[in-house]
Amino acid sequence: MLRFSFAFVVFLVHAYALSGAETLSILVHYLSSEIAVKSFFVVSGFLIFMSYENTHNVKRYFIKRLRRIYPAYLFIIVLCTAAGLVLSSLVMVDYLSWPLLKYILSNLVFLNFLQPNLPSLFEHNTLQAVNGALWTLKVEVAFYVFVPLAVLAFRKFGRLSILVILYFCSAVYSMMMQEFANKTGLGFYLELQRQLPGQLVFFIAGAASYYYLDYLVKFAYWLVPIAIAAFIFQSWLPWVIVQPVALAVLVVSFACVLPYLGNFNKYGDFSYGIYIVHFPILQGLISMGYFKINPWIDLLMAGALVLISSFLLWHLIEKPFLQKSSHYKATS
């Protein structure tokens, strides 16, 4: 339920950011896609370390990760490329060009920043990127590779000490990039801040929540109010260091401390689908003139399309590629 909520928050914020419809601005006053993405990283840190610890060997671990994210990802890249042939202002012979090939090749290996656009597609939109939400996946994949190395370090040098070192190294890196950006005025450093070294602190907070879950549950009645207070008084705190811990406490406590809220995944796990389909759906609708006259009605339509697409993506692409032992299949 948390992942579904985070993915839908990202969709709602992007609906306003991409359309520029002023009446939708209320969404960004109450919702934060930045917090939603960071919360995703916390959840990922918790679940992926748990997955690795419960997997017998590294090969099987990577196969599980590949089966979970790549089939749907590949499908979306191919589908967007094909849809671009219809929606692009170019004729086929001009559309089949080097930028098209570069888009396919770079996106297939998660290097979306090398070619985020397709030839003459969405050229009149505020942003021309086909699927700007995919930038987080290269961070996620890099994290998958990092996890076995981290666990090896845990076993050799001690888990707690390595977690603390990784946490503060990531926080220091993030503060350095922020300082460079402030001094130079270059957005390049903010982009570097958003990559794995800077985001690792949220993964590590999630990992620590997994390894020390018993303590979190035991002291939740103290930790949750402290975490809420930290968000309220964040301007007085070293927020880069405090935020990941506070966020992890709130996210993991909601998932693991509150009473059982029911099987939210009964009909499928749609969070990943929502995340990877919503951006091109919004871009396509905006390019066709939606969100200009009745933004709220168009938002409802876009939301319906996103939910239907994620439902189909789960049942037709994601679920069939999972192993029979996958907890995703067991849950649904």
N, C-alpha and C positions, 0 to 999 in steps of 0.2 A: 504493500500500500504506500509506503514511503517513497519507493522508487517511482511508482506510478505518479505520485503527487509531484515529485521533483521534475520529472519529464514534462508533465503538463504545465507546470509553472514556466519552464523554459519556453514551451510553445506559446503561452499567453504573452510573455514579455517580448518574444520575437515578433508576434503579431503586431504589436504596437511599433517596435523598432523598425521593422521592414516596411510597414504600410505608412507610418507617419500620421495616421489618423488621430487627430487631437482628442477626439472623444474617448479613445482607448487609453489615454495617458494615465488614467486612474489606476490602470494595471501596474504600472511601474512605481506608483506611490505605495502600494501595499505588497508587491511581490518583487523578489530579487532572483534573477536567473543566476547571478554570481553565487549567491548562497546555495541555490539549488544544485549547481554544478559541484561546488565544494562538498556539499552533503553527499552527492554521488560518489565522490572520491573517498569520503569517510566510509561509506557503506562498502565500497569496493575493497578498501584496505581490510576491513573486517572479514568479508566473505572470501577474498582471494587467498589470504593467509590461511584461513580455515580450510579452504579447498586444497591448498598445497599440503598442509599438515595431514589431511585425511586421504591423500593420494599416495599410492605405494611407490611410484617412481616418477622421475622428472618427465619422461617421455609421455606417460599417460596424462600428467598434469597439463602439458602443452597441447595435447590432442583435445582434451576437454575444453580448454580455453579457445582453441581454434574452432571447434564445432559450435561453441556458444555464440561467437561474435561474427565470424567471417562469412558464412553463407548469406545471412541477411544483408550484411555490408556489401558484399559482392553484387547481390541482386539489385540493391539500390543504386550502386554506381552504374551498372549496365542499364537499368531502367531509365535513369536520368539522362544517360547518353542517348538512348533511343528516343526518349520524349523530346530531347533537344532538337532532333531532326524534324519534328513536327512543329515545334514552337519557335524555332530559330527563324530569323528573317532571311537566312541564306538558303540557296538551293542546295541539293544534296552534294553536288560536285565541289562546291565551295565549303560546305560544312565538314566534309571529310578531309581534314587538313592536319598539319602538325600540332596546332593547339588542341585539337580533339584527341589525337594520339597521346599527347603529353598529359592531358587531363586524365585519360584512362590509366596510363602507366603510373603516374604519380599518386593518384587516388587509390589504386589497387594495393599500394604498399604504405598507405596511411600518410603520405607526404602531401596532404591536400594543399598546403600553402604554396607549393611549387606551381600549381595550376588550378585555382579554385573555380575558374570560369569556363564555360563552353562557348564556342564561336557564335557571336551575335545573339546569345540567349540572355534574356532579361536585361537587355541593353538600356531600356528606359526605366528600369527599377532604380530605387535609391542605392541598392547594393546589387552587384551583378553575380556574386558568388552563388553557385548552384546549391551548395549545402554547407553553409558556414558553421553548422553545429558539429561537424565531424572533426574539428581540431582537437577535441578532447580524446578522441580514440587513439591517436598516436601516443598521447601521454599514457593512456590506459595500457596499450600494448607494451610500451617501454617498461611500465610497472610490472607487467606479467613476467617479463624477462628478469627484472630486478629481484623479484620475490625469492626464487631459489638461492640467489647469492646472499640475500639478507638472512635467510634461515640458516645457511651454512655459517655465516658470521655469528648468528645467535649461539649456535652449538659450540663454536670454537672459543668465543670471547665473552659469552654471557648475553642473554637476551635483553635485559633491562638496560645495560650500559650501551649496547648497540642501538637500541630504540632511541635512547636519549641523545646519543651523538648524531644519528641521522636526522632526528627532529630539529635539533638546533642548527645543524649545518644547512638544512633546507630553509629554515627561518632566516638565517644570516644571509644566505644567497638572495632570498626574496627582498630583504631590506636593502641589500647592495644594489640590486637592479632598480628598486624604487628610487634610491638616492641618485643613481646615474641618470635616471629619467628626469628627475627634478632639476638636476644641474645642467643637463644638456638640452632638455626639452624634446628629446627624441623618443618617439613611441616604440622604437626598436627594442629598447630596454624593457618596456612593459610587456612586449611580446615574449621576450626571453623569460620574464618573471612568470609568465603563464605556463611555461613548459615544465617538464618533469622535476627538475631540481627545486623549483618554487612550489609546485603542487605536492611534492613528496610529503610535506609536513602533514597534509590531510590524510594521505594514505597511512602514514605512520600512526596518526591519532586513531584511525580506525583499527589498525593492527593491534595497537596497545589495548584498545577496548576489547578485542577478541581474546588476547592472551590473559588479560586481567579482568575479565568479565565478572568473576565472582566478587571482586572488590567493588566494582562499579554498582552491581546490584545491591550489595550489602550497604553501601553508603549513598545510594541514589537520593534518599530524602534530604541529604545535605548537599550533594553535588549538583543536583538539578537547580535548586534555588540559586546556588553560587554561579552556575553557568548562565542563568537568566539575568542575574545581576551584572555579570560581565558584559553581556550584550547591551544592557541599559547604560552602563558607564564606560563603554568602550573607548570613548575619546580621552579618558584619563589613564588608559592602560596601554602597555606595549602590545598593540592589537595583533600584530603579525605573529607574535609568540602565543598569545592567549587564545585567539579565535579558534584555531583547530581543536584545542582541548575542549573549549566550551561547546563547540559545535558537535564534537564526537559524543560528549556526555549527553546532550539533548537528543541527538539522533538515535544513539544506541539505547538510551533509556526508554525512549518511546517504543522501540522495537522489542526490547527484551525485559523491561521492568513492568510496563503496564499489563493489565490482565489481557488474556487472549481475546483478540477482536474478530476472530473468524478467518476462514480460508479465503483471503482476497484474491488469490490466484486460481480459484476454482475453474474459471473459464479460460485461463491462460495468463502468461506473464507478458504484458503489453508495453512495459516501460521502455525497453530498448527500441522496440518498433516505433513508439511515439517519438523518441528522441531522434532517430535517423530519418524519419519520413516527414516530419512536420515542416522543416525548412523549405524543401523543394515544393511542397504543396502550397505553402504561403507565397513563395516566389511566383509560382504559376498563376495563382489567383490574382495576385497584384498585377502581374503583366497583362492579365485579361481585363483589367479595369475595376476589379472588386475593391472594397474598402474605401471607396470614395463617397458614396451616397448613403449607404446604410452599414456603417462599420460593425455595429453590434450583431446585426443579422448575418453579415458576412463572416464574422468571427464564429458564430454558432455553426454555420455551414462548414467552415474550415475545421472546426473542432470535430464535427461529425465525420468528415473525410479522413482526418488523422486517426480517429478511433477505429473506423472501419478498416483503414489501411493497415493499422498495427494489428488488428484482429486477424486479418487475412495473412499478414506476414508471419505471425506466430504459428498459425495452424498449417500454412502451406510451405513455409521455408524454415523457420527457426526450429520448431519442435521436431520435424522429421529428421533433422540432422543430429539431434542430441542422442547420446547413448541411452540404452534402456535403463541403466542404473541412475540416470540423472535425476536429481531431486526436483528439477523443474517439471519433469514428467510425473513424478510421484505426487507432487503437490496438486497438479491439475487433473 
